[in-house]
Amino acid sequence: MKHCILIPCYNHPTTVAAVARAALAHGPVLLVDDGSTDPLPPLPEVTLIRLEKNGGKGGALRAGFEHAARLGYTHAITMDADGQHFAEDLPKFIAAARAQPDALIVGVRDFFAAGCPTHRRRSNAVSTFWFRIESGVRLPDTQCGFRCYPVALTQRLKARSQRYAFELEFMVRASWTGVALVPVPVKCSYEPDQIRRSHFRPVVDLERITRMNVGLVLQSWFVPRVVRTAWSHAERFSFWQTTRLIFSDHARNPAQLAGAVALGIFCGIVPLWGIQMLVAATLAHWLRLNKAITLVASNISIPPMVPFILYGGLALGHRLFTGQELEFSPSQMTKARAVEYFWQWALGSVLLAALAGSLGGIITYALARVTRRR
């Protein structure tokens, strides 16, 4: 293991020197000057990487990782230049990286002990919620810039987001590719001067992070993991390869295929008008069934089928409630009758959905078994 401490810096001339000197006690320091307009103090012991134009934190980290790779470092521990992080926590990252050299080591702050402002705690809670949705990983702090990156991982993983969104996207894509995320407790400072020195822009940066999260959530729900892994490594599939993988994900055997079809038919008939496809996709995600097949099957309630589905549900519900056959045709339905028979139709529709879903699943299972044998 050959580690370095990477400090991205943009206009922090009053704090960066103390941060860099404290970090030097634990390893060589790479300082990325991200197009600062304020001159930095002389730091002869530090390797300075100067960027002509400000590219935000994401751009500074990319430049620092590339430089660390050229110098032969295996791990880069990132620290903020504003004095929020403490160099005394660096040995924790070094020890964790030695124990798990392929893992991404993530700092976890104690917000209450540090007196973190309420709006920052809320922002982190929202970020943590979306990260769990996107990756399935529980992590108490997803916005801490104190981390240890395997340098090889930074060169093969492609996070496209800019500025502060880069770190979160990198972490999500790392989890998609099977990289372990190891939390390490760290101290942090939220002094008034330190908060004022932050370059985080609440409106612009949160808007950028929100757009990124929408894209990652959609990918995590609808794109198979093998495709997400390939995309995270900047690999590409053809349209037909992608389509085949989307429709084969979690549908590798007859039971999984039949389950997706049965769930789709059930959600397509059950009386949840307007949200049927959303419910179908959510249940398929939780049950680890193929969402594409489920959504296709849920379209059983297309316009030509709607009258039959409505009348079938009402007929079944009427039989359950009264024990008698329905005595009028669909053309004789009136508004008063619709109100009178609503609960009969609702219960009957659920029963019809269960019966049709079960039948569709059984037929799909049988056909899949026959096709598989041949």
C-alpha positions, 0 to 999 in steps of 0.5 A: 500500500502506497497512500497519499492525502489529496486536498482539493482547494478553491480559495482557502488561503487562510486554512489550507496551509494548516490542513496540509501541514497536519496531513503531512505527518501521515503521508505525502500530500497532493494539493489541487488548486482548482483555479483559485483567485486568491494566492495560496501560501507557499508549501514546499513540502506539498505536491501542487497540482494547479488547474487554470479554470475552476471545475468544481470539486468533482473536477479537482478530485478527477485531476488529483486521482489522475496525478496520484495514479501517475505517481504510483499511489495505490490509495488517495485519502481526500480531505477538505481544505476548509478545516472541517476534517482533522488529520488525527483521523487519518490513521483510521483510514490508513488502517481500514485501507490496509485491512480492505485494500479494494474497499471505498472507505467513507468517513461518518461524522457525528453531526450532533457532537460537532454542532452541525447546522440543521439544514446540513443534517437535513440535506445529508438525510435526504442524500442518505435516503436516495443513496439507499434507494439507489444502492440498497446499502445503509450508510449513515453519512453520504456527504462527508468528503473525508474518504479513502479511494483505491486509486485503481478504482478511480481510474476504471469507474466513470462518474459523470456528475460534476462538482459536489454530485461527483462524490455521491455518484461515484459511491453509488456506482462503486456499490453497483460494481460490488465494491465494499463501502466501509464506514469510519467514524470521524470528527468534524468542525462546524465553526461559523467561519468554517461554514462561511468558507464553504463553496456549496451552493444550496440552490444550484448544487442541490438542483444538480444533485437532485437531477443526478439522483433521479437518473440513478434511481431510474437506472437502479429500478429499471436497468439490470445490474450487469448493464449498470456495471458496464455503464459504470465502467464506460462500456456499452451494449448495443440496443438489442443486447440491452433489450435482451438483458433487460427482459432476462434480468430476474427471469432466468427460470420458468418460476421467475418468468411466471411470477413476473407475468402473474404479478403484471396481470394482477396489477393490470386488472386490480382497481388501481386506475392511474397508478397500476404500472407504478404499483406493478414496478414497485412490487416487482422491484421488492420481489426481485422479479423482472420489471420489464415483463411485469410492466408489459403484462400489466398492460392487459387493461388496454382499451379493447379489454376494459369493458370485459374486465369491468363487467367480469369484475362486477359479475364476480362481485355480484355473485359473491355478495348475492349468490345470484347471476348479474341480470343486466348487460353492460349497455344497461349500466347507469350512474345510479347502478354504478354507485350501487354496485361499486363495492361489488365491482371492487371486490370482484375486480380483485378476485378477477385479478387474482384468478387471471394472474394465477392463470397467466402465471400457470400458462407461462410456467408451462410454456417456459418449461416446454421451451426450456426442455426443447 
